[in-house]
Amino acid sequence: MRTTILRTALWGISGVAALTGVLVALFGNRAIPGATDRTDASTSSVLRFYAVIWAAQAVTIGRVAARRELDHDEIERIGWLMAAGGAARSLAWWRSGRPHPLFQALTVQELAMPIIVRLLR
């Protein structure tokens, strides 16, 4: 049962990363909930570049989820990487103010990933 939950979570993370990456690469800042319609050219350039990397993350995590036997050490590393992303979001929240509720929820979920992964191991 734990393996099924973990595999489902990995597929969910992969799907969100793919969808978000593609939408932000195509539509830039307008694809982000709560964002303004316009941004400067440099910010748009950086955002769209990282969106492609985000979409590539979906492929990597999907491969981990698709394996017959889950590699729990690799999944733990993914959890810690997500926690680092959550820490970066926390820094943005502290420096720039409260983000859209979606990003508040993602921050909490990302920071909790190492614990969630450990509990499902």
Rosetta constraint file for C-alpha pairs under 8 A:
AtomPair CA 1 CA 5 HARMONIC 6.35 0.50
AtomPair CA 2 CA 6 HARMONIC 6.07 0.50
AtomPair CA 2 CA 120 HARMONIC 5.28 0.50
AtomPair CA 2 CA 121 HARMONIC 7.07 0.50
AtomPair CA 3 CA 7 HARMONIC 5.93 0.50
AtomPair CA 3 CA 70 HARMONIC 7.86 0.50
AtomPair CA 3 CA 120 HARMONIC 7.14 0.50
AtomPair CA 3 CA 121 HARMONIC 7.62 0.50
AtomPair CA 4 CA 8 HARMONIC 6.00 0.50
AtomPair CA 5 CA 9 HARMONIC 6.10 0.50
AtomPair CA 5 CA 120 HARMONIC 7.66 0.50
AtomPair CA 6 CA 10 HARMONIC 6.21 0.50
AtomPair CA 6 CA 117 HARMONIC 7.40 0.50
AtomPair CA 6 CA 120 HARMONIC 6.46 0.50
AtomPair CA 7 CA 11 HARMONIC 6.27 0.50
AtomPair CA 7 CA 65 HARMONIC 5.31 0.50
AtomPair CA 7 CA 66 HARMONIC 7.94 0.50
AtomPair CA 8 CA 12 HARMONIC 6.12 0.50
AtomPair CA 8 CA 65 HARMONIC 7.85 0.50
AtomPair CA 9 CA 13 HARMONIC 6.16 0.50
AtomPair CA 10 CA 14 HARMONIC 6.08 0.50
AtomPair CA 10 CA 61 HARMONIC 6.40 0.50
AtomPair CA 10 CA 62 HARMONIC 6.86 0.50
AtomPair CA 10 CA 64 HARMONIC 7.80 0.50
AtomPair CA 10 CA 65 HARMONIC 5.71 0.50
AtomPair CA 11 CA 15 HARMONIC 6.06 0.50
AtomPair CA 11 CA 61 HARMONIC 7.41 0.50
AtomPair CA 11 CA 62 HARMONIC 5.96 0.50
AtomPair CA 11 CA 65 HARMONIC 6.24 0.50
AtomPair CA 12 CA 16 HARMONIC 6.21 0.50
AtomPair CA 13 CA 17 HARMONIC 6.12 0.50
AtomPair CA 13 CA 58 HARMONIC 7.29 0.50
AtomPair CA 13 CA 61 HARMONIC 7.57 0.50
AtomPair CA 14 CA 18 HARMONIC 6.13 0.50
AtomPair CA 14 CA 57 HARMONIC 7.22 0.50
AtomPair CA 14 CA 58 HARMONIC 4.11 0.50
AtomPair CA 14 CA 59 HARMONIC 6.88 0.50
AtomPair CA 14 CA 61 HARMONIC 5.65 0.50
AtomPair CA 14 CA 62 HARMONIC 5.60 0.50
AtomPair CA 15 CA 19 HARMONIC 6.11 0.50
AtomPair CA 15 CA 58 HARMONIC 6.51 0.50
AtomPair CA 16 CA 20 HARMONIC 5.89 0.50
AtomPair CA 16 CA 58 HARMONIC 7.78 0.50
AtomPair CA 17 CA 21 HARMONIC 5.77 0.50
AtomPair CA 17 CA 54 HARMONIC 5.76 0.50
AtomPair CA 17 CA 55 HARMONIC 5.46 0.50
AtomPair CA 17 CA 57 HARMONIC 6.77 0.50
AtomPair CA 17 CA 58 HARMONIC 5.21 0.50
AtomPair CA 18 CA 22 HARMONIC 6.13 0.50
AtomPair CA 18 CA 54 HARMONIC 6.99 0.50
AtomPair CA 18 CA 55 HARMONIC 4.38 0.50
AtomPair CA 18 CA 56 HARMONIC 7.40 0.50
AtomPair CA 18 CA 57 HARMONIC 7.70 0.50
AtomPair CA 18 CA 58 HARMONIC 5.20 0.50
AtomPair CA 18 CA 59 HARMONIC 7.77 0.50
AtomPair CA 19 CA 23 HARMONIC 6.09 0.50
AtomPair CA 19 CA 55 HARMONIC 7.34 0.50
AtomPair CA 20 CA 24 HARMONIC 5.95 0.50
AtomPair CA 20 CA 31 HARMONIC 7.89 0.50
AtomPair CA 20 CA 51 HARMONIC 7.33 0.50
AtomPair CA 20 CA 54 HARMONIC 7.65 0.50
AtomPair CA 20 CA 55 HARMONIC 7.25 0.50
AtomPair CA 21 CA 25 HARMONIC 5.97 0.50
AtomPair CA 21 CA 50 HARMONIC 7.95 0.50
AtomPair CA 21 CA 51 HARMONIC 4.30 0.50
AtomPair CA 21 CA 52 HARMONIC 5.63 0.50
AtomPair CA 21 CA 53 HARMONIC 7.43 0.50
AtomPair CA 21 CA 54 HARMONIC 5.19 0.50
AtomPair CA 21 CA 55 HARMONIC 4.44 0.50
AtomPair CA 22 CA 26 HARMONIC 6.14 0.50
AtomPair CA 22 CA 51 HARMONIC 6.84 0.50
AtomPair CA 22 CA 52 HARMONIC 6.97 0.50
AtomPair CA 22 CA 55 HARMONIC 6.41 0.50
AtomPair CA 23 CA 27 HARMONIC 5.75 0.50
AtomPair CA 23 CA 28 HARMONIC 7.32 0.50
AtomPair CA 23 CA 31 HARMONIC 5.93 0.50
AtomPair CA 24 CA 28 HARMONIC 4.48 0.50
AtomPair CA 24 CA 29 HARMONIC 6.62 0.50
AtomPair CA 24 CA 30 HARMONIC 7.63 0.50
AtomPair CA 24 CA 31 HARMONIC 5.37 0.50
AtomPair CA 24 CA 32 HARMONIC 7.19 0.50
AtomPair CA 24 CA 47 HARMONIC 7.42 0.50
AtomPair CA 24 CA 48 HARMONIC 6.01 0.50
AtomPair CA 24 CA 51 HARMONIC 5.82 0.50
AtomPair CA 25 CA 47 HARMONIC 7.63 0.50
AtomPair CA 25 CA 48 HARMONIC 4.46 0.50
AtomPair CA 25 CA 49 HARMONIC 7.10 0.50
AtomPair CA 25 CA 51 HARMONIC 5.35 0.50
AtomPair CA 25 CA 52 HARMONIC 6.31 0.50
AtomPair CA 26 CA 48 HARMONIC 7.60 0.50
AtomPair CA 27 CA 31 HARMONIC 5.66 0.50
AtomPair CA 28 CA 32 HARMONIC 7.73 0.50
AtomPair CA 28 CA 44 HARMONIC 6.14 0.50
AtomPair CA 28 CA 47 HARMONIC 6.85 0.50
AtomPair CA 28 CA 48 HARMONIC 5.96 0.50
AtomPair CA 29 CA 35 HARMONIC 6.43 0.50
AtomPair CA 29 CA 36 HARMONIC 7.18 0.50
AtomPair CA 29 CA 37 HARMONIC 6.68 0.50
AtomPair CA 29 CA 38 HARMONIC 6.88 0.50
AtomPair CA 29 CA 39 HARMONIC 6.83 0.50
AtomPair CA 29 CA 44 HARMONIC 6.75 0.50
AtomPair CA 29 CA 47 HARMONIC 7.62 0.50
AtomPair CA 30 CA 35 HARMONIC 6.58 0.50
AtomPair CA 30 CA 36 HARMONIC 6.96 0.50
AtomPair CA 30 CA 37 HARMONIC 5.41 0.50
AtomPair CA 30 CA 38 HARMONIC 7.44 0.50
AtomPair CA 31 CA 35 HARMONIC 7.99 0.50
AtomPair CA 33 CA 100 HARMONIC 6.65 0.50
AtomPair CA 33 CA 102 HARMONIC 7.57 0.50
AtomPair CA 34 CA 99 HARMONIC 7.60 0.50
AtomPair CA 34 CA 100 HARMONIC 5.44 0.50
AtomPair CA 39 CA 43 HARMONIC 6.54 0.50
AtomPair CA 39 CA 44 HARMONIC 6.33 0.50
AtomPair CA 40 CA 44 HARMONIC 6.23 0.50
AtomPair CA 41 CA 45 HARMONIC 6.06 0.50
AtomPair CA 42 CA 46 HARMONIC 6.28 0.50
AtomPair CA 43 CA 47 HARMONIC 5.98 0.50
AtomPair CA 44 CA 48 HARMONIC 6.04 0.50
AtomPair CA 45 CA 49 HARMONIC 6.16 0.50
AtomPair CA 46 CA 50 HARMONIC 6.21 0.50
AtomPair CA 47 CA 51 HARMONIC 6.11 0.50
AtomPair CA 48 CA 52 HARMONIC 6.67 0.50
AtomPair CA 49 CA 53 HARMONIC 6.95 0.50
AtomPair CA 50 CA 54 HARMONIC 6.12 0.50
AtomPair CA 51 CA 55 HARMONIC 6.23 0.50
AtomPair CA 52 CA 56 HARMONIC 6.25 0.50
AtomPair CA 53 CA 57 HARMONIC 6.22 0.50
AtomPair CA 54 CA 58 HARMONIC 6.75 0.50
AtomPair CA 55 CA 59 HARMONIC 7.06 0.50
AtomPair CA 56 CA 60 HARMONIC 6.61 0.50
AtomPair CA 57 CA 61 HARMONIC 6.17 0.50
AtomPair CA 58 CA 62 HARMONIC 5.87 0.50
AtomPair CA 59 CA 63 HARMONIC 6.17 0.50
AtomPair CA 60 CA 64 HARMONIC 6.55 0.50
AtomPair CA 61 CA 65 HARMONIC 6.26 0.50
AtomPair CA 62 CA 66 HARMONIC 6.06 0.50
AtomPair CA 63 CA 67 HARMONIC 6.48 0.50
AtomPair CA 64 CA 70 HARMONIC 6.81 0.50
AtomPair CA 64 CA 71 HARMONIC 7.29 0.50
AtomPair CA 64 CA 74 HARMONIC 7.90 0.50
AtomPair CA 64 CA 75 HARMONIC 7.58 0.50
AtomPair CA 65 CA 70 HARMONIC 6.93 0.50
AtomPair CA 70 CA 75 HARMONIC 7.88 0.50
AtomPair CA 71 CA 75 HARMONIC 6.28 0.50
AtomPair CA 72 CA 76 HARMONIC 6.01 0.50
AtomPair CA 72 CA 121 HARMONIC 6.84 0.50
AtomPair CA 73 CA 77 HARMONIC 6.36 0.50
AtomPair CA 74 CA 78 HARMONIC 6.33 0.50
AtomPair CA 75 CA 79 HARMONIC 6.22 0.50
AtomPair CA 75 CA 117 HARMONIC 7.25 0.50
AtomPair CA 76 CA 80 HARMONIC 6.32 0.50
AtomPair CA 76 CA 114 HARMONIC 6.45 0.50
AtomPair CA 76 CA 117 HARMONIC 6.23 0.50
AtomPair CA 76 CA 118 HARMONIC 7.36 0.50
AtomPair CA 77 CA 81 HARMONIC 6.14 0.50
AtomPair CA 78 CA 82 HARMONIC 6.16 0.50
AtomPair CA 79 CA 83 HARMONIC 6.21 0.50
AtomPair CA 79 CA 110 HARMONIC 7.71 0.50
AtomPair CA 79 CA 113 HARMONIC 4.89 0.50
AtomPair CA 79 CA 114 HARMONIC 4.77 0.50
AtomPair CA 79 CA 117 HARMONIC 6.56 0.50
AtomPair CA 80 CA 84 HARMONIC 6.23 0.50
AtomPair CA 80 CA 113 HARMONIC 6.95 0.50
AtomPair CA 80 CA 114 HARMONIC 5.59 0.50
AtomPair CA 81 CA 85 HARMONIC 6.41 0.50
AtomPair CA 82 CA 86 HARMONIC 6.20 0.50
AtomPair CA 82 CA 110 HARMONIC 5.22 0.50
AtomPair CA 82 CA 111 HARMONIC 7.08 0.50
AtomPair CA 82 CA 113 HARMONIC 6.71 0.50
AtomPair CA 83 CA 87 HARMONIC 6.13 0.50
AtomPair CA 83 CA 110 HARMONIC 4.88 0.50
AtomPair CA 83 CA 111 HARMONIC 4.34 0.50
AtomPair CA 83 CA 112 HARMONIC 6.86 0.50
AtomPair CA 83 CA 113 HARMONIC 6.17 0.50
AtomPair CA 83 CA 114 HARMONIC 6.94 0.50
AtomPair CA 84 CA 88 HARMONIC 6.31 0.50
AtomPair CA 84 CA 110 HARMONIC 7.92 0.50
AtomPair CA 84 CA 111 HARMONIC 7.45 0.50
AtomPair CA 85 CA 89 HARMONIC 6.25 0.50
AtomPair CA 85 CA 110 HARMONIC 6.95 0.50
AtomPair CA 85 CA 111 HARMONIC 7.97 0.50
AtomPair CA 86 CA 90 HARMONIC 6.11 0.50
AtomPair CA 86 CA 106 HARMONIC 7.48 0.50
AtomPair CA 86 CA 107 HARMONIC 4.77 0.50
AtomPair CA 86 CA 108 HARMONIC 7.13 0.50
AtomPair CA 86 CA 109 HARMONIC 7.84 0.50
AtomPair CA 86 CA 110 HARMONIC 4.90 0.50
AtomPair CA 86 CA 111 HARMONIC 5.10 0.50
AtomPair CA 87 CA 91 HARMONIC 6.29 0.50
AtomPair CA 87 CA 107 HARMONIC 7.59 0.50
AtomPair CA 87 CA 111 HARMONIC 6.74 0.50
AtomPair CA 88 CA 92 HARMONIC 6.37 0.50
AtomPair CA 89 CA 93 HARMONIC 6.13 0.50
AtomPair CA 89 CA 107 HARMONIC 6.18 0.50
AtomPair CA 90 CA 94 HARMONIC 6.14 0.50
AtomPair CA 90 CA 107 HARMONIC 6.79 0.50
AtomPair CA 91 CA 95 HARMONIC 6.05 0.50
AtomPair CA 92 CA 96 HARMONIC 5.50 0.50
AtomPair CA 92 CA 97 HARMONIC 7.27 0.50
AtomPair CA 93 CA 97 HARMONIC 4.88 0.50
AtomPair CA 93 CA 98 HARMONIC 5.32 0.50
AtomPair CA 93 CA 99 HARMONIC 6.39 0.50
AtomPair CA 94 CA 98 HARMONIC 7.63 0.50
AtomPair CA 98 CA 104 HARMONIC 7.70 0.50
AtomPair CA 99 CA 103 HARMONIC 6.02 0.50
AtomPair CA 99 CA 104 HARMONIC 6.34 0.50
AtomPair CA 100 CA 104 HARMONIC 6.55 0.50
AtomPair CA 101 CA 105 HARMONIC 6.26 0.50
AtomPair CA 102 CA 106 HARMONIC 6.24 0.50
AtomPair CA 103 CA 107 HARMONIC 5.98 0.50
AtomPair CA 104 CA 108 HARMONIC 6.55 0.50
AtomPair CA 105 CA 109 HARMONIC 6.22 0.50
AtomPair CA 106 CA 110 HARMONIC 5.90 0.50
AtomPair CA 107 CA 111 HARMONIC 6.12 0.50
AtomPair CA 108 CA 112 HARMONIC 6.21 0.50
AtomPair CA 109 CA 113 HARMONIC 6.25 0.50
AtomPair CA 112 CA 116 HARMONIC 6.16 0.50
AtomPair CA 113 CA 117 HARMONIC 5.95 0.50
AtomPair CA 114 CA 118 HARMONIC 6.10 0.50
AtomPair CA 115 CA 119 HARMONIC 6.15 0.50
AtomPair CA 116 CA 120 HARMONIC 6.30 0.50
AtomPair CA 117 CA 121 HARMONIC 6.13 0.50
